[in-house]
Amino acid sequence: MKKVLAVAALAVALTGVAASSAQAQGGRWYGGHHWCAYDAGWHGAGWYWCGANFRHGYGWGGGYGWRGWGGNRAWRPGVSIGIRLP
């Protein structure tokens, strides 16, 4: 019984750490997942489940403005980020 309680307490603690990490990254909660804005991922810049931006096929939400959420400044059309193309 003590092992079960210890495992349950650890799971609760880790969930709290994940939630605070998502909050620190500017994450949002929707549909049972924490969402974070990433400049890069398997589907380009956009909103992904936190930590899943390079897990191909998982966690893609959408780009800038998805669900009315902003994103990183570099995503916005017409914003110069200092990259020059030949």
Phi and psi in degrees as a GROMACS rama.xvg file:
@    title "Ramachandran Plot"
@    xaxis  label "Phi"
@    yaxis  label "Psi"
@TYPE xy
-63.3354  -37.7248  LYS-2
-65.1225  -40.809  LYS-3
-62.7103  -44.5449  VAL-4
-65.1343  -39.4439  LEU-5
-64.7369  -42.212  ALA-6
-65.166  -42.2541  VAL-7
-62.9295  -42.6202  ALA-8
-63.9867  -39.507  ALA-9
-64.4376  -42.2639  LEU-10
-62.7563  -41.9463  ALA-11
-64.6584  -42.5181  VAL-12
-63.4644  -44.2581  ALA-13
-66.2313  -37.0874  LEU-14
-63.3351  -40.3592  THR-15
-64.3564  -38.5126  GLY-16
-65.1614  -44.2156  VAL-17
-62.6881  -41.0771  ALA-18
-65.53  -44.0432  ALA-19
-68.9491  -32.5034  SER-20
-64.6627  -42.9575  SER-21
-63.6254  -39.7446  ALA-22
-64.2963  -41.1688  GLN-23
-64.735  -31.3847  ALA-24
-85.676  5.19082  GLN-25
81.2785  22.1381  GLY-26
-71.0107  162.051  GLY-27
-128.438  159.948  ARG-28
-109.196  127.442  TRP-29
-159.166  134.946  TYR-30
59.8667  31.0249  GLY-31
83.7529  8.66796  GLY-32
-132.644  152.673  HIS-33
-88.9602  134.347  HIS-34
-115.649  136.121  TRP-35
-128.854  148.591  CYS-36
-87.4621  128.961  ALA-37
-125.645  144.037  TYR-38
-74.9248  -21.8973  ASP-39
-144.08  150.842  ALA-40
-176.25  -178.442  GLY-41
-64.6022  -19.9248  TRP-42
-118.018  20.531  HIS-43
90.2943  -170.047  GLY-44
-66.1064  142.658  ALA-45
160.885  -166.725  GLY-46
-93.9164  126.782  TRP-47
-131.469  162.307  TYR-48
-57.1644  136.811  TRP-49
-55.3881  125.005  CYS-50
87.7141  -2.32153  GLY-51
-110.938  15.1292  ALA-52
-65.7922  -19.1119  ASN-53
-115.239  16.7713  PHE-54
-94.1511  91.0241  ARG-55
-49.8837  127.908  HIS-56
89.3537  -5.18299  GLY-57
-119.964  140.381  TYR-58
78.3514  8.13214  GLY-59
-75.2659  132.374  TRP-60
-107.979  -63.1038  GLY-61
174.382  176.967  GLY-62
-85.6222  -160.709  GLY-63
-53.9609  130.004  TYR-64
90.116  -4.12034  GLY-65
-59.1312  131.526  TRP-66
59.2658  20.5806  ARG-67
78.8281  6.84855  GLY-68
-87.7959  144.282  TRP-69
-71.3369  -131.559  GLY-70
170.438  -162.431  GLY-71
-78.393  150.56  ASN-72
-55.8556  -37.4168  ARG-73
-65.4768  -17.2647  ALA-74
-75.9745  -26.4668  TRP-75
-70.5446  132.578  ARG-76
-61.794  140.394  PRO-77
83.9593  2.0714  GLY-78
-98.614  122.719  VAL-79
-79.1211  131.989  SER-80
-115.787  14.9137  ILE-81
82.9232  19.6699  GLY-82
-101.725  125.891  ILE-83
-106.054  131.567  ARG-84
-101.64  144.198  LEU-85
